[in-house]
Amino acid sequence: MNIPLNIDWQQILLHALNFVILVGGLYFLLYKPVKKFMAQREAHYRDMDEKAKQTLEEADRLKEDYQNQLKAIDTEISQKKAQAQQEVEQSVQQQLADARTQADKIVADAQKAADRAHEKMLTEAQKELTDLAVEATKKLLFKENGDAYDQFLKLAERGERHA
């Protein structure tokens, strides 16, 4: 069985058998471990992706919680600020009322003092006017430089003479 092209079917079958053995060996030795490695690698990256998504979701949730807390704190701060402003306003109003009360008391005391001073001045003026009137009367009655008793006697004698 000689073929004119030198093709030996036995050699072709042996090469085919060698090729099948090589492919089978490579399949068990390389393809399965590489496929297993690739599957593990894919699972590892999938797990990493899941963990990253969970971490990102948790970070978003924490961010939202912090924003809510910040809003609550801002609201509380504005409330406390308004309350402090109101307390300051009340304190200012109280101090103004106290100052007005003190001013009214000072004015009333000054008015009383002025009235007392006025009354004292009127009393002193009346006393001085009385003294001046007495002095003027004395001077009119006693034109002579004598003693008042002597002048009284003189006036009494004149009164008898005129009477």
MARROKOL-306488 format. One record per residue: residue in one letter; x, y, z of N, C-alpha, C, CB in turn. Coordinates in steps of 0.1 Angstrom, whole numbers, plus 2048, in hexadecimal, padded with zeros to 3 digits. Glycine has a CB too. Layout:
N
aXYZXYZXYZXYZ/...
END
This chain:
163
m8087F480080080080080980C8007F780080C/n80C80E7F681581A7F480D8247EC8228167EC/i80D82F7F180583A7EB80F8437E47FC8427F6/p80B8477D981584E7D181A85B7D780F8517C3/l8138617E181886D7E781F86B7F480C8777E9/n82285F7F682985B80382085E80F836862804/i81485C80E80B85E81A8098518207FD865815/d80D85082C80C84483480184683E81984083B/w7F683E83D7EA8408457ED83C8547DE838841/q7F68348567FA83086380183C86A803824863/q80984386381084E86880685986B81B85385E/i7FC85B8627F28658657EA8628717E9867858/l7E68568737DE85187F7E785388B7DA84387D/l7F385088B7FC8528977FD86189A80A84C894/h7FF8698908008778927F287C89880387F885/a7E78778937DA87B8987D88778A67CF87588F/l7DD86A8A97DC8658B77E586E8C07E18578B8/n7F18718BC7FA87A8C37F38888C680887C8BC/f7ED88C8BB7E68998BD7DB8998C77E189E8AF/v7D388E8C77C888C8D07CE88B8DE7BF8808CD/i7D88838E07DF8828ED7E48908F27EA8778ED/l7EA8978E97F08A48EC7E58AD8F07F78AA8E0/v7DA8AD8E87CE8B68EB7C88B28F97C48B68E0/g7C68A58FB7C18A09087CA8A49137BE891907/g7D78A29127E08A591D7E08B491F7EE8A1919/l7E18BC9157E18CA9167D38CF91D7E38D1909/y7C88C89197BC8CC91F7BC8CA92E7B08C4918/f7C18BE9327C18BB9407CC8C39477C38AD943/l7D78C59417E38CB9477E28DB9477F08C7941/l7DD8E093C7DD8EF93B7CF8F593B7E48F392E/y7C68F09327B98F69317B18F793D7B18EF926/k7B08EB9447A88EB9517AE8F495B7A78DD956/p7BB8F495E7C18FD9687BF90C9647CF8FA96B/v7C190E9577C091C9537B19219547C591E944/k7A891895079A91B95179691D96079191094B/k79B91496979891597779E92297C79E90997F/f7AA9269787B193297D7A993E9787BF933977/m7A493E96C79D94996678F94A96D79A947957/a78993F97177C93F97877F945986776931979/q78A94198D78D94699A79095599979993F9A0/r79795998F79A96798D78E96F98A7A4969981/e78496A98277897197F77097298C770969975/a76F9679947689679A176E9719AB7689599A7/h77B9729AB78297B9B477F98A9B07929799B3/y77F98D9A377C99A99F76D99D9A178099C990/r76599399F7579959A17549989B074E98999D/d75B9919B975A9949C875F9A29CB7629899D0/m76A9A69C57709B39C77669BE9C277D9B59BF/d75F9BB9B77559C49B274A9C59BB7519C09A4/e7459BA9C173A9B99CA73E9C19D77369AB9CE/k74A9BF9DC74E9C69E874F9D59E575C9C09EC/a7549D89D97559E79D67479ED9D575D9E89C8/k73E9E69CF7309EB9CE72A9EC9DC7279E29C6/q72C9E29E57279E39F372E9EF9FA72A9D69FA/t73B9F09F87429FB9FF73DA099FA7519FA9FD/l73AA099ED735A169E7727A199EC735A159D8/e71FA0E9ED711A109F2712A15A01709A039F1/e71AA0EA0871CA12A17721A21A18726A08A1E/a72BA24A0F730A32A0F725A3CA0C73CA33A06/d71DA38A02711A419FE707A42A0A70AA3C9F1/r705A37A106FBA37A1B701A40A276F9A29A20/l70EA3EA2A715A46A34715A55A30723A41A36/k717A58A23717A65A1F709A6BA2171BA66A10/e6FFA64A1D6F1A69A1F6EEA6BA2E6E7A5FA19/d6F2A61A366F1A63A456F8A6FA4A6F6A56A4C/y704A71A4670BA7DA4A705A8AA4571AA7DA45/q700A8AA396F9A96A346ECA98A3C6F5A94A25/n6E5A8EA3F6D9A90A486DDA95A566D1A82A49/q6E8A90A5B6ECA94A686F1AA3A676F8A8CA6D/l6F7AA7A5C6FBAB4A5A6EFABEA59704AB6A4E/k6E5AB9A526D9AC1A516D2AC3A5F6CFABAA47/a6D2AB8A666CCAB9A746D4AC2A7D6CCAAAA7A/i6E1AC1A7B6EAACAA836E8AD8A7F6F9AC6A82/d6E8ADBA726E5AE8A6D6D8AEEA726E5AE9A5D/t6CEAE5A726C1AE9A776C2AEDA866B6ADEA75/e6C9AE4A8D6CBAE6A9C6D3AF3A9E6D2ADAAA2/i6DDAF5A966E5B01A986DDB0DA956F1B01A8F/s6D5B0DA8B6CDB19A886C2B1BA936C6B17A7A/q6BDB10A986B3B12AA36BAB18AB06ADB04AA7/k6C6B12AB36CDB18ABE6D1B26ABC6D9B0FAC1/k6D5B29AB06D9B37AAD6CDB40AAE6DEB38A9E/a6C1B3CAA96B5B44AAB6B1B45ABA6A9B3DAA3/q6B3B3AAC16B0B3BACF6B9B44AD66B1B2DAD6/a6C6B44AD36D0B4DAD96CDB5BAD56DEB49AD5/q6C9B5DAC96C6B6BAC46BAB70ACC6C3B6BAB5/q6B0B67ACE6A4B6BAD66A8B6EAE4699B60AD5/e6B1B66AEA6B5B68AF86BCB75AF96BEB5DAFD/v6C5B78AEF6CCB85AEF6C2B90AEE6D6B85AE3/e6B8B8FAE56AEB99AE36A7B9CAF06A5B96AD8/q6A3B91AF769CB92B046A5B99B0E697B84B09/s6B1B95B0E6BBB9BB186BCBAAB156C9B94B17/v6BDBADB086BEBBCB056B2BC3B096C0BBDAF5/q6A6BBDB06699BC3B0A699BC5B1968DBBBB05/q69DBBBB2169DBBBB2F6A6BC6B346A1BAEB35/q6B2BC7B2E6BCBD1B326B6BDFB2F6C9BCFB2B/l6B0BE0B236AABEDB2069FBF1B2A6A4BEDB11/a697BE7B2D68CBEAB37692BEEB45683BDDB39/d69CBE7B496A3BEAB556A9BF8B556AEBE0B59/a6AFBFBB496B5C09B476AAC13B486BDC09B3A/r69FC11B41694C1AB4168FC1CB50688C16B38/t68DC11B57689C12B65692C1AB6D687C04B6B/q69FC17B6B6A9C1FB736A9C2EB6F6B7C19B71/a6A7C30B626A7C3EB5D69AC45B636A6C3FB4E/d68FC3EB63683C44B69685C47B77677C3BB67/k68BC3EB7F68EC40B8D697C4CB8F694C33B93/i6A2C4CB876ABC58B886A4C65B856B7C56B7E/v69BC65B7B694C71B7768BC75B8368CC6FB6A/a684C6BB8867AC6DB93682C72BA0673C60B97/d68DC6CBA3696C71BAE69BC7FBAB6A2C67BB0/a69FC82B9F6A3C8FB9C698C99B9D6A9C8FB8E/q68CC95B99680C9EB9A67DCA1BA8674C98B93/k67EC96BB167BC98BBF686CA1BC567BC8BBC7/a693C9FBC169DCA7BC669BCB6BC26ABCA2BC2/a697CB7BB5695CC5BB0689CCCBB7692CC5BA1/d67FCC3BBA673CC9BC1677CCDBD0668CBFBC2/r67FCC5BD6684CC8BE468DCD4BE368CCBCBEA/a696CD5BD969ECE1BD8695CEDBD56A8CDFBCD/h68BCECBCD682CF7BCA67BCFBBD7678CF2BBF/e675CF1BDE66ECF5BEB678CFBBF5668CE8BF1/k684CF6BF668ECFCBFF691D0ABFA69BCF4BFF/m693D0CBED696D1ABE868AD23BEB699D19BD9/l67ED1EBE9672D26BEC671D2ABFB665D1FBE7/t674D20C03674D22C1267ED2DC15676D15C19/e68AD2BC10695D34C13692D42C0E6A2D2FC0D/a68CD42C01688D4FBFC67ED56C04684D4EBED/q674D4EC09669D54C1166FD59C1E65ED4AC14/k678D51C2467FD55C30687D62C2E688D4AC36/e68ED63C23696D6FC2068DD7BC1D69FD6CC14/l682D78C16678D83C14672D88C2166DD7EC0A/t66FD7EC2A669D82C37673D8AC3E665D75C3F/d680D85C3E68BD8DC4568CD9AC3F698D85C45/l68CD9BC3268DDA8C2B681DB1C2F68FDA6C1C/a675DABC2F66ADB3C3266ADB8C4065DDAAC30/v66FDAFC4A670DB3C5767BDBEC58675DA7C60/e686DBDC51690DC7C5268BDD4C4C69DDC2C4A/a684DD3C4167FDDFC3A675DE6C44678DDCC2D/t66CDDEC4A663DE3C5366ADEAC5F659DD8C59/k674DE3C6467CDE9C6F681DF7C6B687DE0C74/k687DF6C5F68DE03C5A683E0EC58695E00C4D/l677E0AC5366DE14C52668E19C5F661E0FC49/l666E10C68661E14C7566BE1BC7D65CE07C7C/f677E17C7C681E1CC8568BE25C7C689E11C8C/k686E30C7868FE38C6F69AE3EC78686E43C69/e698E40C846A2E46C8C6ACE3BC9069CE4DC99/n6B7E3FC946C2E35C986C1E30CA66CFE3BC95/g6B6E33CAD6B5E2FCBB6B2E21CBC6ABE37CC1/d6B1E1ECC96ADE10CCD69FE0DCC96B0E0ECDC/a69BE01CC768EDFECC3684E00CCE68DDEFCBE/y688DFECDB680E00CE667DE0FCE8686DFBCF3/d687E17CE5686E25CE667CE2ACDB693E2DCE5/q67EE25CCF675E28CC4667E24CC767AE22CB7/f665E19CCE658E14CD1651E1ECDB658E06CD7/l659E22CE4654E2BCEE651E39CE765EE2ECF9/k659E3DCDE656E49CD7649E48CCF662E4DCCE/l648E3DCC963BE3ACC162FE3ACCA63DE2DCB8/a631E34CD5626E33CDF622E40CE462AE29CEA/e62CE49CE6629E57CEB622E5ECE0636E5ECEF/r626E5DCD4620E63CC9612E5FCC7628E61CBC/g610E52CC9603E4CCC75F9E52CD2603E3DCC8/e5FEE55CDE5F6E5ACE85F3E69CE55FCE59CF6/r5FDE6FCDF5FBE7DCDC5F1E7ECD1608E84CD9/h5F2E75CC85E9E76CBC5DBE71CC05EEE6ECB1/a5DBE69CCA5CEE63CCD5C6E6CCD65D0E57CD4/
END
